[in-house]
């Protein structure tokens, strides 16, 4: 199991209110491997799954990164969506899919989520926009976190995604005057 999934599940368990259901959002779902792990390990979880599962427009910052999802075809994205729905079938009553861009989805989501996990657009601009859109949705004492803080360089020496996540996190947390930590599996996080 990937370290960040275990770290995330354990972190969510720590902020959960005893006996209360947990409601969180995963921003950037892909094939739902993380969603499946969280739903399997946290029985009281209801998960909002936000992903547009479509090709990034060439004018979007994400399209200029070498992020594997940014370079995927429409068919690739549709296959991931179908796979996500398939692997999550057994949790059908415990998740809701919002097939939309992250910032658009945040605009219609009510606040007071127990956690938000951001793993969508890895460009600096896209990640920063996601952080700004989802921060108000997390309750006080909730977990605000995301993945790929420091992506490794490709074997060819290029920077896989321009390290946009780390730059966005540094700027965002400076703006809100908070500190954050980087934990297992390149996961950035803080308790609000």
Secondary structure, DSSP 8 states (H G I E B T S, - for coil): --HHHHHHHHHHHHHS-TTS-EEEEEE--TT-HHHHHHHHH-TTEEEEEE---S---TTSGGGGS--TTTT--HHHHHHHHHHHHHHTGGGGGGEEEE-S-HHHHHHHS-S-EEEEEE-S--SHHHHHHHHHHHHTTEEEEEEEEES-TT--B-TTS-BTTTTHHHHHHHHHHHHTT---EEEGGGEEEEE-
